[in-house]
């Protein structure tokens, strides 16, 4: 969770095809397991991470995350935190059909815009 009592904005970008650190299914907080190597590692699911941050920010995590239109067609973004006044939610979970890499051409503008509008 955030280190400051007032919270910090948090953007999580993961790849739905990532076999190294899979995000898990939407709204599923169970751990995920890597599947691309002889060693198997367990990871905290993306939903569990974003819900923890959202709870710390005072958002209602009892309801499912809703889709946020970021204008970035490469990724689907969701949040349990409300957006208002042209700002994006404090906590946002974005997933793209990619593996264990970033598409910086589309993700970097999204990252900059998120922190500018949070």
JORA-V992905 format. One record per residue. N is the residue number from 0. RES is the residue in one small letter. SS is DSSP state (A for helix, B for strand, O for the rest). OMEGA is omega in whole degrees, -180 to 180 (* if undefined). Layout:
n=N res=RES ss=SS omega=OMEGA
n=N res=RES ss=SS omega=OMEGA
//
This chain:
n=0 res=x ss=O omega=-178
n=1 res=x ss=O omega=-179
n=2 res=x ss=O omega=-179
n=3 res=x ss=O omega=179
n=4 res=x ss=O omega=179
n=5 res=x ss=O omega=179
n=6 res=x ss=O omega=178
n=7 res=x ss=O omega=174
n=8 res=x ss=O omega=-178
n=9 res=x ss=B omega=177
n=10 res=x ss=B omega=178
n=11 res=x ss=B omega=177
n=12 res=x ss=B omega=-180
n=13 res=x ss=B omega=178
n=14 res=x ss=B omega=180
n=15 res=x ss=O omega=178
n=16 res=x ss=O omega=-178
n=17 res=x ss=O omega=178
n=18 res=x ss=O omega=179
n=19 res=x ss=O omega=177
n=20 res=x ss=O omega=-177
n=21 res=x ss=O omega=-178
n=22 res=x ss=O omega=-174
n=23 res=x ss=O omega=-179
n=24 res=x ss=O omega=175
n=25 res=x ss=O omega=178
n=26 res=x ss=O omega=178
n=27 res=x ss=O omega=-177
n=28 res=x ss=O omega=-180
n=29 res=x ss=O omega=-180
n=30 res=x ss=O omega=177
n=31 res=x ss=B omega=-177
n=32 res=x ss=B omega=177
n=33 res=x ss=O omega=-178
n=34 res=x ss=O omega=-176
n=35 res=x ss=O omega=-177
n=36 res=x ss=O omega=177
n=37 res=x ss=O omega=177
n=38 res=x ss=O omega=178
n=39 res=x ss=O omega=180
n=40 res=x ss=O omega=179
n=41 res=x ss=B omega=-177
n=42 res=x ss=B omega=173
n=43 res=x ss=O omega=-179
n=44 res=x ss=O omega=179
n=45 res=x ss=A omega=179
n=46 res=x ss=A omega=179
n=47 res=x ss=A omega=180
n=48 res=x ss=A omega=-176
n=49 res=x ss=A omega=177
n=50 res=x ss=A omega=178
n=51 res=x ss=A omega=178
n=52 res=x ss=A omega=-180
n=53 res=x ss=A omega=178
n=54 res=x ss=A omega=179
n=55 res=x ss=A omega=179
n=56 res=x ss=O omega=178
n=57 res=x ss=O omega=179
n=58 res=x ss=O omega=180
n=59 res=x ss=O omega=-177
n=60 res=x ss=O omega=178
n=61 res=x ss=O omega=-180
n=62 res=x ss=O omega=178
n=63 res=x ss=O omega=177
n=64 res=x ss=O omega=178
n=65 res=x ss=B omega=-177
n=66 res=x ss=B omega=179
n=67 res=x ss=B omega=178
n=68 res=x ss=O omega=-179
n=69 res=x ss=O omega=-175
n=70 res=x ss=O omega=179
n=71 res=x ss=O omega=-176
n=72 res=x ss=O omega=-178
n=73 res=x ss=O omega=-176
n=74 res=x ss=B omega=171
n=75 res=x ss=B omega=-179
n=76 res=x ss=B omega=180
n=77 res=x ss=B omega=178
n=78 res=x ss=B omega=171
n=79 res=x ss=O omega=179
n=80 res=x ss=O omega=179
n=81 res=x ss=O omega=173
n=82 res=x ss=O omega=180
n=83 res=x ss=O omega=174
n=84 res=x ss=O omega=179
n=85 res=x ss=O omega=179
n=86 res=x ss=O omega=175
n=87 res=x ss=O omega=178
n=88 res=x ss=O omega=179
n=89 res=x ss=O omega=-179
n=90 res=x ss=B omega=-179
n=91 res=x ss=B omega=-180
n=92 res=x ss=B omega=-180
n=93 res=x ss=B omega=180
n=94 res=x ss=B omega=-178
n=95 res=x ss=B omega=178
n=96 res=x ss=O omega=-179
n=97 res=x ss=O omega=177
n=98 res=x ss=O omega=-176
n=99 res=x ss=O omega=178
n=100 res=x ss=O omega=177
n=101 res=x ss=O omega=170
n=102 res=x ss=O omega=-173
n=103 res=x ss=A omega=-180
n=104 res=x ss=A omega=179
n=105 res=x ss=A omega=-175
n=106 res=x ss=A omega=-178
n=107 res=x ss=A omega=176
n=108 res=x ss=A omega=177
n=109 res=x ss=A omega=180
n=110 res=x ss=A omega=-180
n=111 res=x ss=A omega=180
n=112 res=x ss=A omega=179
n=113 res=x ss=A omega=-177
n=114 res=x ss=A omega=175
n=115 res=x ss=A omega=-176
n=116 res=x ss=O omega=-180
n=117 res=x ss=O omega=*
//
